[in-house]
Amino acid sequence: MLLQLEAPPSRSRPELPENLRRHLSACLASDPGTMSHYVDRGAELVTPDAIAALRRLRRPLLEKIRDLHESTHLQRRLELLFIYFEEACTDGSACTPSHRDAAFALLYFLQGLDRVPDSVPEVGLLDDAMVVQVVIQRNATLLRAHWLRRLRAWPSDL
Protein backbone atom coordinates (compact mmCIF):
# COMPACT_ATOMS: atom_id res chain seq x y z
CA MET A 1 0.00 0.00 0.00
CA LEU A 2 3.05 2.28 -0.29
CA LEU A 3 1.88 5.87 -0.55
CA GLN A 4 2.55 7.86 -3.67
CA LEU A 5 0.82 11.08 -2.65
CA GLU A 6 2.50 14.35 -3.50
CA ALA A 7 2.61 17.09 -0.94
CA PRO A 8 3.58 20.71 -1.42
CA PRO A 9 7.01 21.64 -0.09
CA SER A 10 7.01 22.75 3.50
CA ARG A 11 9.09 25.84 4.28
CA SER A 12 8.90 25.64 8.04
CA ARG A 13 7.34 23.37 10.61
CA PRO A 14 3.84 24.55 11.53
CA GLU A 15 3.32 25.08 15.21
CA LEU A 16 1.06 22.71 17.04
CA PRO A 17 -1.14 23.98 19.85
CA GLU A 18 1.00 24.20 23.00
CA ASN A 19 -1.06 21.79 25.11
CA LEU A 20 -0.93 19.14 22.34
CA ARG A 21 2.81 19.63 21.89
CA ARG A 22 3.32 19.18 25.64
CA HIS A 23 1.19 16.05 25.66
CA LEU A 24 3.09 14.57 22.71
CA SER A 25 6.33 15.00 24.64
CA ALA A 26 4.97 13.50 27.88
CA CYS A 27 6.52 10.22 28.97
CA LEU A 28 4.59 7.09 28.18
CA ALA A 29 4.23 4.08 30.38
CA SER A 30 4.14 0.57 28.94
CA ASP A 31 0.85 -0.25 30.69
CA PRO A 32 -1.89 -0.71 28.04
CA GLY A 33 -4.46 1.10 30.21
CA THR A 34 -2.16 4.06 30.54
CA MET A 35 -1.46 4.00 26.79
CA SER A 36 -5.17 4.05 26.03
CA HIS A 37 -5.63 7.00 28.40
CA TYR A 38 -2.64 8.77 26.79
CA VAL A 39 -4.20 8.35 23.33
CA ASP A 40 -7.63 9.47 24.63
CA ARG A 41 -6.18 12.67 26.05
CA GLY A 42 -4.05 13.28 22.97
CA ALA A 43 -7.02 12.89 20.63
CA GLU A 44 -9.01 15.34 22.79
CA LEU A 45 -6.26 17.90 22.20
CA VAL A 46 -6.41 17.56 18.41
CA THR A 47 -8.07 20.80 17.36
CA PRO A 48 -8.81 22.17 13.89
CA ASP A 49 -5.48 24.06 14.20
CA ALA A 50 -3.66 20.77 14.88
CA ILE A 51 -5.43 19.17 11.89
CA ALA A 52 -4.31 22.08 9.72
CA ALA A 53 -0.74 21.78 11.02
CA LEU A 54 -0.70 18.05 10.27
CA ARG A 55 -1.97 18.71 6.75
CA ARG A 56 0.93 21.13 6.25
CA LEU A 57 3.29 18.43 7.52
CA ARG A 58 2.28 15.90 4.85
CA ARG A 59 5.66 15.84 3.15
CA PRO A 60 7.83 15.16 6.23
CA LEU A 61 5.24 12.66 7.49
CA LEU A 62 5.20 10.75 4.20
CA GLU A 63 8.99 10.79 4.04
CA LYS A 64 9.28 9.42 7.57
CA ILE A 65 6.72 6.69 6.80
CA ARG A 66 8.49 5.77 3.54
CA ASP A 67 11.86 5.62 5.34
CA LEU A 68 10.52 3.14 7.88
CA HIS A 69 12.41 0.11 6.57
CA GLU A 70 12.88 -1.78 9.82
CA SER A 71 9.15 -2.32 10.36
CA THR A 72 7.01 -2.83 7.28
CA HIS A 73 4.09 -3.81 9.52
CA LEU A 74 4.16 -0.44 11.29
CA GLN A 75 4.71 1.26 7.94
CA ARG A 76 1.52 -0.31 6.50
CA ARG A 77 -0.46 0.65 9.58
CA LEU A 78 0.74 4.26 9.43
CA GLU A 79 -0.08 4.39 5.71
CA LEU A 80 -3.59 3.18 6.49
CA LEU A 81 -4.05 5.86 9.15
CA PHE A 82 -2.65 8.52 6.82
CA ILE A 83 -5.03 7.56 4.01
CA TYR A 84 -7.94 7.57 6.45
CA PHE A 85 -6.84 10.95 7.82
CA GLU A 86 -6.68 12.39 4.29
CA GLU A 87 -10.00 10.97 3.11
CA ALA A 88 -12.25 10.95 6.16
CA CYS A 89 -12.47 14.66 6.81
CA THR A 90 -11.61 17.10 4.08
CA ASP A 91 -13.03 20.34 5.43
CA GLY A 92 -10.16 20.98 7.88
CA SER A 93 -12.18 20.58 11.04
CA ALA A 94 -11.37 18.13 13.80
CA CYS A 95 -14.23 15.91 12.55
CA THR A 96 -14.93 12.65 14.38
CA PRO A 97 -13.20 11.03 17.34
CA SER A 98 -11.72 8.40 14.97
CA HIS A 99 -10.25 11.15 12.80
CA ARG A 100 -8.73 12.85 15.83
CA ASP A 101 -7.33 9.49 16.99
CA ALA A 102 -5.68 8.95 13.59
CA ALA A 103 -4.30 12.50 13.59
CA PHE A 104 -2.86 12.02 17.07
CA ALA A 105 -1.14 8.75 16.13
CA LEU A 106 0.37 10.38 13.03
CA LEU A 107 1.55 13.38 15.01
CA TYR A 108 3.05 11.14 17.67
CA PHE A 109 4.99 9.22 15.02
CA LEU A 110 6.09 12.38 13.23
CA GLN A 111 7.13 14.45 16.23
CA GLY A 112 9.74 11.98 17.43
CA LEU A 113 9.53 13.18 21.04
CA ASP A 114 9.50 9.58 22.13
CA ARG A 115 10.48 8.07 25.41
CA VAL A 116 12.65 5.67 23.40
CA PRO A 117 14.22 7.44 20.40
CA ASP A 118 13.18 5.94 17.05
CA SER A 119 16.84 5.45 16.15
CA VAL A 120 17.41 2.81 18.86
CA PRO A 121 17.58 -0.53 16.98
CA GLU A 122 14.75 -3.01 17.56
CA VAL A 123 12.96 -1.06 20.31
CA GLY A 124 12.93 2.57 19.13
CA LEU A 125 9.60 2.27 17.35
CA LEU A 126 7.84 0.30 20.08
CA ASP A 127 6.07 3.30 21.59
CA ASP A 128 4.96 4.48 18.13
CA ALA A 129 3.64 0.99 17.38
CA MET A 130 1.74 0.95 20.69
CA VAL A 131 0.01 4.27 19.93
CA VAL A 132 -0.88 3.08 16.42
CA GLN A 133 -2.15 -0.25 17.82
CA VAL A 134 -4.48 1.50 20.27
CA VAL A 135 -5.88 3.74 17.50
CA ILE A 136 -6.41 0.90 15.02
CA GLN A 137 -7.99 -1.42 17.61
CA ARG A 138 -10.44 1.14 18.93
CA ASN A 139 -11.42 2.30 15.43
CA ALA A 140 -11.26 -1.01 13.52
CA THR A 141 -14.95 -1.07 12.60
CA LEU A 142 -14.95 2.52 11.33
CA LEU A 143 -11.68 2.05 9.44
CA ARG A 144 -12.96 -1.12 7.75
CA ALA A 145 -16.24 0.57 6.86
CA HIS A 146 -14.30 3.46 5.32
CA TRP A 147 -12.27 0.97 3.26
CA LEU A 148 -15.43 -0.80 2.08
CA ARG A 149 -17.09 2.49 1.10
CA ARG A 150 -14.03 3.15 -1.06
CA LEU A 151 -14.34 -0.35 -2.58
CA ARG A 152 -10.98 -1.41 -1.16
CA ALA A 153 -10.07 -4.74 0.35
CA TRP A 154 -9.19 -4.47 4.02
CA PRO A 155 -5.53 -5.48 4.52
CA SER A 156 -5.54 -8.95 6.07
CA ASP A 157 -2.16 -8.53 7.73
CA LEU A 158 -3.09 -5.62 10.00
C-alpha positions as CSV (number, residue, x, y, z in Angstrom):
1,M,0.0,0.0,0.0
2,L,3.1,2.3,-0.3
3,L,1.9,5.9,-0.5
4,Q,2.5,7.9,-3.7
5,L,0.8,11.1,-2.6
6,E,2.5,14.4,-3.5
7,A,2.6,17.1,-0.9
8,P,3.6,20.7,-1.4
9,P,7.0,21.6,-0.1
10,S,7.0,22.7,3.5
11,R,9.1,25.8,4.3
12,S,8.9,25.6,8.0
13,R,7.3,23.4,10.6
14,P,3.8,24.6,11.5
15,E,3.3,25.1,15.2
16,L,1.1,22.7,17.0
17,P,-1.1,24.0,19.9
18,E,1.0,24.2,23.0
19,N,-1.1,21.8,25.1
20,L,-0.9,19.1,22.3
21,R,2.8,19.6,21.9
22,R,3.3,19.2,25.6
23,H,1.2,16.1,25.7
24,L,3.1,14.6,22.7
25,S,6.3,15.0,24.6
26,A,5.0,13.5,27.9
27,C,6.5,10.2,29.0
28,L,4.6,7.1,28.2
29,A,4.2,4.1,30.4
30,S,4.1,0.6,28.9
31,D,0.9,-0.3,30.7
32,P,-1.9,-0.7,28.0
33,G,-4.5,1.1,30.2
34,T,-2.2,4.1,30.5
35,M,-1.5,4.0,26.8
36,S,-5.2,4.1,26.0
37,H,-5.6,7.0,28.4
38,Y,-2.6,8.8,26.8
39,V,-4.2,8.4,23.3
40,D,-7.6,9.5,24.6
41,R,-6.2,12.7,26.1
42,G,-4.1,13.3,23.0
43,A,-7.0,12.9,20.6
44,E,-9.0,15.3,22.8
45,L,-6.3,17.9,22.2
46,V,-6.4,17.6,18.4
47,T,-8.1,20.8,17.4
48,P,-8.8,22.2,13.9
49,D,-5.5,24.1,14.2
50,A,-3.7,20.8,14.9
51,I,-5.4,19.2,11.9
52,A,-4.3,22.1,9.7
53,A,-0.7,21.8,11.0
54,L,-0.7,18.1,10.3
55,R,-2.0,18.7,6.7
56,R,0.9,21.1,6.3
57,L,3.3,18.4,7.5
58,R,2.3,15.9,4.8
59,R,5.7,15.8,3.1
60,P,7.8,15.2,6.2
61,L,5.2,12.7,7.5
62,L,5.2,10.8,4.2
63,E,9.0,10.8,4.0
64,K,9.3,9.4,7.6
65,I,6.7,6.7,6.8
66,R,8.5,5.8,3.5
67,D,11.9,5.6,5.3
68,L,10.5,3.1,7.9
69,H,12.4,0.1,6.6
70,E,12.9,-1.8,9.8
71,S,9.1,-2.3,10.4
72,T,7.0,-2.8,7.3
73,H,4.1,-3.8,9.5
74,L,4.2,-0.4,11.3
75,Q,4.7,1.3,7.9
76,R,1.5,-0.3,6.5
77,R,-0.5,0.7,9.6
78,L,0.7,4.3,9.4
79,E,-0.1,4.4,5.7
80,L,-3.6,3.2,6.5
81,L,-4.1,5.9,9.2
82,F,-2.6,8.5,6.8
83,I,-5.0,7.6,4.0
84,Y,-7.9,7.6,6.4
85,F,-6.8,11.0,7.8
86,E,-6.7,12.4,4.3
87,E,-10.0,11.0,3.1
88,A,-12.2,11.0,6.2
89,C,-12.5,14.7,6.8
90,T,-11.6,17.1,4.1
91,D,-13.0,20.3,5.4
92,G,-10.2,21.0,7.9
93,S,-12.2,20.6,11.0
94,A,-11.4,18.1,13.8
95,C,-14.2,15.9,12.6
96,T,-14.9,12.7,14.4
97,P,-13.2,11.0,17.3
98,S,-11.7,8.4,15.0
99,H,-10.2,11.2,12.8
100,R,-8.7,12.9,15.8
101,D,-7.3,9.5,17.0
102,A,-5.7,9.0,13.6
103,A,-4.3,12.5,13.6
104,F,-2.9,12.0,17.1
105,A,-1.1,8.7,16.1
106,L,0.4,10.4,13.0
107,L,1.6,13.4,15.0
108,Y,3.0,11.1,17.7
109,F,5.0,9.2,15.0
110,L,6.1,12.4,13.2
111,Q,7.1,14.5,16.2
112,G,9.7,12.0,17.4
113,L,9.5,13.2,21.0
114,D,9.5,9.6,22.1
115,R,10.5,8.1,25.4
116,V,12.6,5.7,23.4
117,P,14.2,7.4,20.4
118,D,13.2,5.9,17.0
119,S,16.8,5.5,16.1
120,V,17.4,2.8,18.9
121,P,17.6,-0.5,17.0
122,E,14.8,-3.0,17.6
123,V,13.0,-1.1,20.3
124,G,12.9,2.6,19.1
125,L,9.6,2.3,17.3
126,L,7.8,0.3,20.1
127,D,6.1,3.3,21.6
128,D,5.0,4.5,18.1
129,A,3.6,1.0,17.4
130,M,1.7,0.9,20.7
131,V,0.0,4.3,19.9
132,V,-0.9,3.1,16.4
133,Q,-2.2,-0.2,17.8
134,V,-4.5,1.5,20.3
135,V,-5.9,3.7,17.5
136,I,-6.4,0.9,15.0
137,Q,-8.0,-1.4,17.6
138,R,-10.4,1.1,18.9
139,N,-11.4,2.3,15.4
140,A,-11.3,-1.0,13.5
141,T,-15.0,-1.1,12.6
142,L,-14.9,2.5,11.3
143,L,-11.7,2.1,9.4
144,R,-13.0,-1.1,7.7
145,A,-16.2,0.6,6.9
146,H,-14.3,3.5,5.3
147,W,-12.3,1.0,3.3
148,L,-15.4,-0.8,2.1
149,R,-17.1,2.5,1.1
150,R,-14.0,3.2,-1.1
151,L,-14.3,-0.3,-2.6
152,R,-11.0,-1.4,-1.2
153,A,-10.1,-4.7,0.3
154,W,-9.2,-4.5,4.0
155,P,-5.5,-5.5,4.5
156,S,-5.5,-8.9,6.1
157,D,-2.2,-8.5,7.7
158,L,-3.1,-5.6,10.0
